[in-house]
Amino acid sequence: MTINQFIKQTLSLLLISLFSVSVLAGEPVKVACVGDSITFGAAIKDRENRNYPVQLGQLLGDRYDVRNYGVNGATLLKQGDFPYWNRPQFNMATEFQPDIVIIKLGTNDSKPQNWKHAKQYGTDLIAMIDHFRALDSKPRVYVCRPVPVATDRWGITEAVVHDEVIPALNKAVKKSKGVKIIDLYKVLEPHPELLPDGVHPNGDGAALIAAEVYKRVK
């Protein structure tokens, strides 16, 4: 055996050993749920136990560590009235070094004061995707289409969400290779009754979101 062959064999054995230790250690898969009030679970009775990230964690089981980094009122747009980029949860999600990132932002961006910056939406979404993909943990990134707006409220409108935000989101994700879309709009469109205030899913709506995310992530 030559010296080079010995070195290669030694490195191979070392890598196998490290992999085995990692598997045996049972390190949980870390999932960061990035989003707005719909991720946070606003308006859900028993929010602490029924927001979608909690229900997702229950579906995924003990091998997964799912964290809720939702922020009420947050926008994806950096020039929006409450940018997610400036919230502590953005830094917390980054420092978590997740293996999987679920981005669900866009509903608040439909408000008139925010959507006047519509041309920036795609650019800012790609920037957020790139931010998380550049982490040392090299996470898989999923982007969620916003849920439907059953009743226009607080400046959030179905027309803008469906006809403008979602197409901008689709176009941006298409440019980001390897990023997959989770279609929450399609999941909740047949169930306006699960959006009691017209915008926020209730606990049962959150359960449908969790089930769809679980299906895509698992």
N, C-alpha and C positions, 0 to 999 in steps of 0.2 A: 504494500500500500504506500503510495506517495504521500508526501507531506500535505499537498493540496487536497487529496482524497480524504486524509485523516481529518483535516480542518472542516471540510464540508460535512463529513459524517458526524463530527462532534457538534457542529452547529445545528444539524438536523435533529439530533437527539435532544439538544437543549431546547429547541423550539417545541418539540413534542412534549417535553417535560413541563414547560411553561404553560402550554395549552391545557395539559391534563390537570395541573394545579388550579388553573382558572375555572375549569369545569367543576372540579371537586369542591372548590371554594363556594360555588353556587352564587356567584355575583349576580344580583338582580339586573334585569334589563331596565334601564332608566327611561321613563317616558315623560316628556315635558309638554303639557297642554297649554299652549300660548293662545290668548284670546281676549275677548271682551266680556261683557256681563253675561252672555249666553254660556261661555265657558265657566265663569265664576259661579253661575247658578242663581242669578238675581231672580227674585219673585218665586222661587221654588220653596214650597213648604218643606221643612226639614232639610234645608239647603246643604247642611254639613254632610248629610248621608245620601243625598239624592242628586247632587250635581253630577254632570256627566263624567268628569274625570274619576270621581269616586266609584261610580257604577262601572266604568271601564276597568278600573283596577280590580273590582270584584270578578269581572268576567275573565280577565287575564290571569289572575291567580297570584300566588306568593312569589313566583319567579320574576314578577314585574314590580317596579316601584314607580307608581304614577303620581305626578305632582300637578296641582292645579295652579297655574299662573295667570288666571283670568283677571281682568281689571275692568270694573264697571266704566262704561263710557269711552273706552280706549279706541283709538283709530290706528289704522296701519299707516295712513298718511303722516309723514313727518311734519307737514304744515297744517295738520288737522288741529282741532281745538283741544285735544287731549291725547297726544301721540304715545303709543305704547312704548316707543323707543326711550322715552324719558321717565318711565315708571320703574320703581324698584324691582318689580317682577321681571322686567326684561333682563336686568343684571342677575337676578336670582336664577332664571332659566338658563342663562349663559354659564354661570358658575356651577350649575348642577351637572354640566358635561353629559347631557342626555345621549342615549343611544337612538332614541326616536323623538322627533319633534312634530307635534300636531299644531298647525297654525290655523286659527279660525278668527279672522279679522275682516271687516268689510261692512258690517251692518251700520255702524256709526259713521263710517265714511260717506254714506249716502245722504247725510244731512246737508242742506244747502251750503252752510258755512264751510263744510269740509269738501264737498264734491266740486266746489269751484276750482279745486286743485286736481281735478280728475286726471289730467294728463300725467300727473306724478304717480298715480296709484300703481301702475305696472312696474315702474322703476323702483319704487319703494318696496314692493313685494319681492322683486328679484333681489334687492339689497338685503332684505331680512332672510330670505332663503340662503343667500351666500354667506351671511353672517353665521348662521347656525351650521352650515355645511363645512365651514372653515374651522370649527372647534376641533380640539385634539381628539375628541371622542368620535368624530366623523359620523354624525347621526344620519339616519334615514329621515327625510323630511316629507311630510304630507301637508297639503294645503286643502282646507275645507271650503267648499262653496257655501255662502251664507244660507241660513234657513229662510223660508219665505216670510213675508210681512203680511200677516192676516188682516191687520188693520193699521193704516198709516198713523204713525204717532211720533211725537217728539222730533219731527222733521225727518224721520226715517220713513221712506216710501217704497212700496212694492215695485213701482215703475222703475225707480233708479236702481234698486237692488237687482232686479231681474234683467232689465234691459241694458244696464250700463256697468254696474259693479262686476257681475258675474262674467260678462264677455271680457272685461279688462283683466280679470283674474285668470281666465282661461288662456288668454294670449300670453300673459306673463309666464305662467307655468309651462307653457309649450316651449318657451325659450330656455327653461331650466331643465336640462336633461336629467332623468332619473328621479324627478319629483313627481309624485302621484297625487291625483285629486280625489278627495272624499266628498261625494255629492250629498250634502246635508239638505240641500234644497229639495231634491227629489224624494228624500226620506220623509220629510215633514209636509210636503205639498198636499198630500191627501188628508192631512189631519190638522185643519185649522183649529179644531177644538182643543188641541194640545198647546195652543198659543193663546192662553186666556186674556192676556193684555194686548194681544195683536203682534207682539214682537218677541217676547221671551217664552221659550218652552217651559212647561211645568215638569214635574218629576217624571211623568210618563213620557213626555217628549224627550227629556234628557236620556231616558232609558233607550229610546230609539236611536239617539245620537251615539250613545255608548256602544250599542250593538253594531252599528254601521262602522264605527271606527275600529272596533274589535275585529270585525270581519276582514277589514283591509290590512290591519296591522299584523294580525295573527297569521 
